[in-house]
């Protein structure tokens, strides 16, 4: 476990919250300064950056984004969402994770046994929440890792998520984007804080580590018609979640040609080939025992 992760694990929650509030105030002040200096990022600026990033109109893109890292957006998250939808166009698909959970899955599911697809907000940032609230957006019926999709294949990309015992199976949006040669954009974030697709490996092979908690939880899902459905789900084992070393996989992914680097606004951006990412994870796991828990492989 990294030192900062260890320190976070032993720090009381109220101190973590104080630190998060402090950081948020600092970020807001920095963005205010950028606005005052006229350093405003427009939709046109973002479209130009998308053109240079390695994605193309008609692509299927899954996006993890930190709005504060991008810079001061002219109209906030609306600017970003309009830019990516316009750039990808009618022939493509835009997806964003929209988890209502900002804590360990085990703690969350014990406290929130009901998920309302229309009203449970995304806790993954302002861009994700704005995208979720769009009338045209489809949201998958999954209690812990719902994904929102907009575009030509939005229904197919989201509809297989309901009823899956884990959120990352071959029927999930995280896996189905590989069928469209999809790309994953990490904008201002990395695998350490947005590595959801790494979990697709755990459902694609005979995974030997107890990464899921032994209990299976019954949850109630309220769909977009207000109808209630009971389903069951597994959640991550917090003891194994603490063992993740996601960013230590980046050199391997770089060597295997899984991603390229770019910039969106002021944010450093990683553009992953989703299909190649899954293929490399399976190959390295089966050949060398590589996982996010053992990024150097089994000794």
C-alpha positions in Angstrom: 0.0 0.0 0.0 1.3 3.5 -0.9 2.1 5.8 2.0 -0.7 8.2 1.1 -3.2 5.4 1.0 -2.1 4.1 4.4 -2.4 7.6 5.9 -5.9 7.9 4.4 -6.9 4.6 5.9 -6.0 5.6 9.4 -7.3 9.1 9.3 -10.7 9.8 10.9 -13.5 10.6 8.4 -14.1 14.0 9.9 -10.5 15.0 9.2 -10.7 13.7 5.7 -13.8 15.7 5.1 -12.1 18.9 6.4 -9.2 18.3 4.1 -11.5 17.7 1.1 -13.3 21.0 1.9 -10.0 22.8 2.1 -8.9 21.4 -1.3 -12.2 22.3 -2.9 -11.9 25.9 -1.7 -8.4 26.1 -3.0 -9.4 24.8 -6.4 -12.4 27.2 -6.6 -10.1 30.1 -5.9 -7.7 28.9 -8.6 -10.5 28.7 -11.1 -11.8 32.1 -10.1 -8.3 33.5 -10.8 -8.3 31.9 -14.3 -11.6 33.5 -15.1 -10.4 36.9 -13.9 -7.4 36.6 -16.2 -9.6 35.7 -19.1 -8.4 32.1 -19.3 -11.8 30.7 -20.2 -12.2 27.4 -22.1 -15.0 27.4 -24.6 -16.8 24.6 -26.4 -14.7 25.3 -29.5 -11.5 25.0 -27.5 -12.5 21.6 -26.3 -13.6 20.3 -29.8 -10.2 21.3 -31.1 -8.5 19.4 -28.3 -10.7 16.3 -29.0 -9.6 16.4 -32.6 -6.0 16.2 -31.5 -6.5 13.5 -28.9 -6.9 10.5 -31.0 -10.7 10.1 -30.9 -12.8 10.6 -34.0 -16.4 11.5 -34.9 -18.5 8.3 -34.7 -16.4 6.9 -31.9 -17.8 5.3 -28.7 -16.0 7.0 -25.7 -16.3 6.3 -22.0 -15.2 9.4 -20.1 -13.8 10.0 -16.6 -13.2 13.7 -16.1 -12.1 16.2 -13.5 -13.7 19.5 -14.3 -11.3 21.4 -12.1 -8.3 20.0 -13.9 -9.6 21.0 -17.3 -9.8 24.6 -16.2 -12.4 27.3 -16.1 -15.2 26.2 -18.5 -17.3 29.0 -20.1 -20.6 27.5 -19.0 -19.4 24.9 -16.5 -20.1 21.2 -17.2 -22.5 22.1 -19.9 -19.6 23.3 -22.0 -17.8 20.0 -21.8 -20.9 17.8 -22.3 -22.0 19.8 -25.4 -18.5 19.7 -26.8 -18.1 15.9 -26.6 -21.6 15.2 -27.9 -21.2 17.5 -30.8 -17.7 16.1 -31.6 -18.7 12.4 -31.5 -21.8 13.1 -33.5 -25.0 11.1 -34.2 -23.0 8.1 -35.3 -21.2 7.6 -32.0 -21.8 7.2 -28.3 -20.7 9.0 -25.2 -20.7 7.2 -21.8 -19.9 8.3 -18.3 -19.9 6.4 -15.0 -22.5 7.8 -12.7 -22.0 6.0 -9.4 -24.1 7.3 -6.5 -21.3 6.1 -4.2 -18.5 8.2 -2.9 -17.2 5.6 -0.4 -16.3 2.0 -0.1 -19.0 -0.2 -1.9 -19.5 -2.3 1.3 -20.3 0.8 3.4 -22.5 2.3 0.7 -24.7 -0.7 0.0 -25.3 -1.3 3.7 -26.6 2.3 4.0 -28.3 2.6 0.6 -30.3 -0.6 -0.3 -32.4 1.4 -2.8 -31.2 2.9 -6.1 -33.4 5.3 -8.1 -32.2 5.5 -11.7 -33.8 8.9 -12.2 -33.1 10.5 -8.9 -30.0 9.0 -7.3 -27.3 11.6 -8.2 -23.9 10.8 -9.5 -21.1 11.3 -7.0 -18.4 11.3 -9.6 -18.1 15.1 -10.3 -20.0 17.9 -11.9 -19.6 16.8 -15.5 -20.9 13.3 -14.7 -23.9 14.7 -12.8 -24.8 17.2 -15.6 -24.6 14.4 -18.2 -26.8 12.1 -16.0 -29.5 14.7 -15.8 -29.9 15.2 -19.6 -33.3 14.1 -20.8 -31.8 12.0 -23.7 -29.3 10.1 -21.5 -29.9 6.4 -20.7 -28.7 5.2 -17.3 -28.0 1.6 -16.6 -29.9 -0.2 -13.8 -27.0 -1.0 -11.5 -27.0 -0.1 -7.9 -23.3 0.6 -7.4 -21.8 1.3 -10.8 -24.5 2.7 -13.1 -23.3 4.1 -16.4 -25.0 6.8 -18.5 -24.9 6.7 -22.2 -25.9 9.1 -25.0 -26.0 8.2 -28.7 -26.8 5.7 -31.4 -26.3 2.6 -29.3 -27.1 3.9 -25.8 -29.9 1.4 -25.2 -27.7 -1.6 -26.0 -24.7 -0.3 -24.1 -26.8 0.1 -20.8 -29.6 -2.5 -20.9 -27.4 -5.5 -20.0 -26.3 -4.1 -16.7 -29.5 -5.0 -14.8 -29.5 -8.2 -12.8 -25.7 -8.9 -13.1 -24.2 -10.2 -9.9 -21.2 -7.9 -10.3 -21.1 -4.6 -12.2 -18.3 -5.5 -14.6 -19.4 -8.6 -16.5 -19.4 -9.0 -20.3 -23.0 -7.5 -20.3 -21.9 -4.3 -18.6 -21.3 -1.0 -20.4 -17.6 -1.3 -19.2 -17.2 -4.4 -21.3 -19.7 -3.7 -24.1 -17.7 -0.7 -25.3 -15.1 -3.1 -26.5 -17.6 -4.4 -29.1 -17.6 -0.9 -30.6 -13.8 -0.5 -30.5 -14.4 2.1 -27.8 -12.0 4.4 -26.2 -11.7 5.4 -22.5 -10.6 9.0 -21.7 -9.0 9.7 -18.4 -9.2 13.5 -18.3 -7.3 15.0 -15.4 -7.5 11.6 -13.6 -5.6 8.3 -13.7 -6.3 4.7 -13.0 -5.7 5.2 -9.3 -8.9 7.3 -9.0 -10.8 6.1 -12.1 -9.7 2.6 -12.9 -13.2 1.0 -13.1 -12.4 -0.8 -16.3 -9.6 -2.7 -14.6 -12.3 -4.7 -12.9 -13.5 -6.2 -16.2 -10.6 -8.6 -15.9 -12.0 -10.1 -12.7 -15.1 -11.2 -14.5 -13.4 -12.3 -17.7 -11.1 -14.9 -16.2 -11.1 -17.4 -13.4 -9.9 -14.8 -10.9 -8.1 -16.3 -7.9 -8.3 -13.5 -5.4 -11.2 -12.8 -3.0 -11.8 -9.2 -4.3 -15.5 -9.5 -3.6 -17.0 -9.5 -0.1 -18.4 -12.9 1.0 -21.9 -11.5 1.5 -24.3 -11.0 -1.4 -26.7 -8.0 -1.0 -30.3 -7.7 -2.1 -31.0 -4.2 -3.5 -34.1 -2.5 -4.8 -33.9 -0.7 -8.1 -36.5 1.9 -9.2 -36.5 2.2 -13.0 -37.4 5.2 -15.1 -41.1 4.2 -15.0 -41.1 4.2 -11.2 -41.3 0.4 -11.1 -39.4 -1.4 -8.4 -37.2 -4.5 -9.0 -35.3 -6.6 -6.5 -31.9 -7.9 -7.5 -28.7 -9.1 -5.9 -25.2 -7.8 -6.1 -21.7 -8.4 -4.8 -19.5 -5.6 -3.6 -15.8 -5.2 -3.3 -13.9 -6.6 -0.3 -12.4 -3.4 1.3 -9.4 -5.4 2.5 -8.5 -6.1 -1.1 -9.5 -2.7 -2.3 -6.7 -1.3 -0.2 -4.2 -3.5 -2.0 -4.8 -1.9 -5.5 -1.8 -0.4 -7.2 -3.6 0.8 -10.4 -1.2 3.4 -11.7 1.7 0.9 -11.5 0.1 -0.8 -14.5 0.6 2.3 -16.7 4.2 1.4 -17.8 2.9 -2.0 -19.0 0.0 -0.5 -20.8 2.2 2.1 -22.4 4.7 -0.6 -23.5 1.9 -2.7 -25.0 0.4 0.3 -26.9 -2.8 0.4 -25.0 -2.9 4.2 -24.5 -1.6 7.5 -25.8 -1.2 10.8 -24.0 -3.0 14.0 -24.9 -4.4 17.2 -23.2 -8.0 18.4 -22.9 -8.1 22.0 -21.8 -5.4 22.1 -19.1 -5.8 18.5 -18.1 -3.4 15.8 -18.9 -5.4 13.1 -20.6 -4.9 9.4 -21.2 -6.7 7.8 -24.2 -7.1 4.1 -23.8 -8.1 1.5 -26.4 -10.8 -0.4 -24.4 -10.6 -3.6 -26.3 -6.8 -3.7 -26.3 -6.8 -2.9 -22.6 -8.9 -5.9 -21.8 -6.9 -8.2 -24.1 -3.6 -7.1 -22.6 -5.0 -7.6 -19.0 -6.1 -11.1 -19.8 -2.9 -12.0 -21.6 -0.7 -10.6 -18.8 -2.8 -12.2 -16.1 -2.8 -15.7 -17.7 0.9 -15.4 -18.7 2.5 -13.5 -15.8 -0.1 -13.2 -13.0 -0.3 -9.4 -13.5 -3.2 -7.7 -11.8 -3.8 -4.3 -10.2 -3.0 -6.1 -7.0 0.3 -7.5 -8.4 1.3 -5.1 -11.2 4.7 -6.7 -11.5 3.2 -10.2 -11.7 3.5 -13.1 -9.3 6.9 -13.5 -7.7 
